[in-house]
């Protein structure tokens, strides 16, 4: 997927926004930060049918990750927008994240703020193991992607009936997303249109073996 400086900047703003939403307690654990990024995108897409950002969310062994996430976080710390405090979680070294001395927190529109706050509240109190196990059980995009590869996470916004319909028609989620990208010509595909194309079996969305 082609990425632009604007996509990178948007991802950075969302990361800072997630840490800001955590308040004075900060956002504990890199796993929570990465999963909050994923869940904020999911929540926003469900509510609006639009993308919170175009930055790739990628398959990692423990669930969804932010593409180049470690590098982005390190650069945000270097710029002073956030700070990372070394900590321990059980037997493991981890990091707690707080706003830095020059956070430059962006003012988002109300729905973006709601999605960010919802995601932070959702991951709060869940251990890294709990969050990883949850993703392994519930994320269709994680299940059908490879380590390091981009996750077609919009598939995860589909309801159980939608997923059942795809299974009945033997449709591969990766083919759905690929078809939508090719046909959208840069236009955002909303959730209702995604569902409609699955149910009508869009010409570009062939079942396996077709």
N, C-alpha and C positions, 0 to 999 in steps of 0.2 A: 504494500500500500504506500503510495506517495505521501510524504509528510512535508508540511510547510513550516516555516518559522512561526506562523500564526497558530498552527496546531500545537506546537511545542509550548508556546506561551500560554495557550489556553489550559493545557495539562498542568503547567506549573501553577497557574492561578487556582485551579481546582485543588491541587495538593495543599497549597497554602490555606485555601478556604476550609478544607477538611480539618486541618490542624487548628484553625481559628475557631471552628465550631465546637471543638473539644473543650474549649475554655481553658481555665487556669490549670486543670489537671493534665492537659496535653493529650496527645494521641499516643498511647503506649503500644509498642511492638510494630515492627515494619510490616508484619503480616496483616495487622489491623488496618494500617494505612493503605496497603495495596488492595485489600478486600473492600475497604470503604470506597475507594476509587471505582471499583467494579460495581458495587451496589448503588452508588450514586448515579452512575450511568443507566443502570437497569431501572431504577425508580423514575428518573426523569423521562426515559423513553416510554415507560408505561403510562405516565401522566400526560405526556404531550405528543408522543409519536415522533419526536425529533431527537437528535443526538446532542448529548451534553457536551461532547467534544469528539473530534475525529481522531484523537490519539489512540493508537492500537493498544488493546488489552490482550495479553499473551498468556499462553499455557505455561504454567510452572508446575513442578512436581506437587506442590502443596496448594494448588488452585490458581486463581486468576492473579496475574501480575501486571504491572505497568511496564510497557516496553521501555527499555533503557531506564527503568525506575531507579535503580541504585545510583546511576550517574546523575539523573535529574535531581534526586534528593541531595546528593553530595554537592552539586553546584548551587542548590538553593541554600544549603548551609554555608557554603563559601561566600555567597552574596549577602548573607545576613538576614535573608527573608525568614528562615526557620533556623532552629538550633536542635541538635541531637544530643541527648544525654545518655551515656552508656548505662545500662542497667542489667539486672539478671532476672530471668523468668524461669524459675525452677533450676534446672541444670544448664541452662543455655544463656549465652550472652545476647543481649538485644539492645534496642535503642528506644528511648521515649522522645517524642517530638513536640516541640513548643514553638510558638511564634518567636522570631528573632528580633533583633534590635531595629531592623528596617524591613518589617513584614510586607509593606505595600500590598495589603490585602485588598483585593478587588471587590467592588460593590456589585453583587450579582442581582439579577431580577428575582422577584419573590419565589417563583417556582424552582429556580436553581438553588436558592437558599434552602428551600424546603427539602429538596432531594439530598443536598449535602448534609443537612442536619439529620434527616432520617437515616442516612447511611452510617453516620457516626454513632447515632443511638443504637443502630442495629448491631454493629460490631462490638460496642462497648460491653465489657464483662464476659465476652466469649474468648476462650483461649485460642491460641494459634491452632492447636489440634482440633478444637471444635469447629473453627471456621474452615479448615481444610477438609474435614470429614463432611461438612455440610455441602461444600462445593462438589466434592467427589460424588455425592449422592444425587444432587439436584441439577447440576449444570450440564445440559446436553452439549453445549458448545465446548466445554472442557473435555467431555468424554470423546468427542469426535475430532479433537485437534491434537497435534503432536507437541512435545516439549519444545518450547521456544517459538512455536508457531502462533500466528494471530488467531484469537478466538472469535468466532462469529457470534458474539454475545447477544445480539438482538434475538436470536433463537430462544434464549433463556427467558424472554418476556412472554412467550407463548403459553397459553393455558394447557392444562392436561388434555382437554378435548382436541386442541390444535395439534399437539404432539401425537396423540392417538391417530388422528387423521393422517399425519405424515407417515406413521408406521404402517397404517393400512394400505396406503398408496405406495409404500416402499420408497419414500422420498428421502434422500440424504440431505440433512440440514446444510451441509457445505454447498450443495448445488443450489439450494434456495438462495442463500446469501450471494453466491457468485452471480446468479441470474439477475438478482435485484441490482447489484452493482453495475453490471453491464448495461442494463436497460434504463437505469436512472439518469445516466449522463450527468452525474454530479449532483442530482437533486436528492434531497433526503427522502428516504422511504419511511412512511409512517407505519405504526403497528397495524392499523386496520387494513392498509394496503398489503402488508406482509401476509396477514391472515387470508385476505381475499385471493392472493396469488397462489397460496398453498391450496386453498379449497377448489379453485378453478383449474388447478394444475397448469400454471403458466407455461407456455411453450418452451421456455428456457429451463424449466424445472422438471427434468425427466426423472422417472424412478430409476433405481439401480438396475442395470442390465438393459435399459432401453437405449 
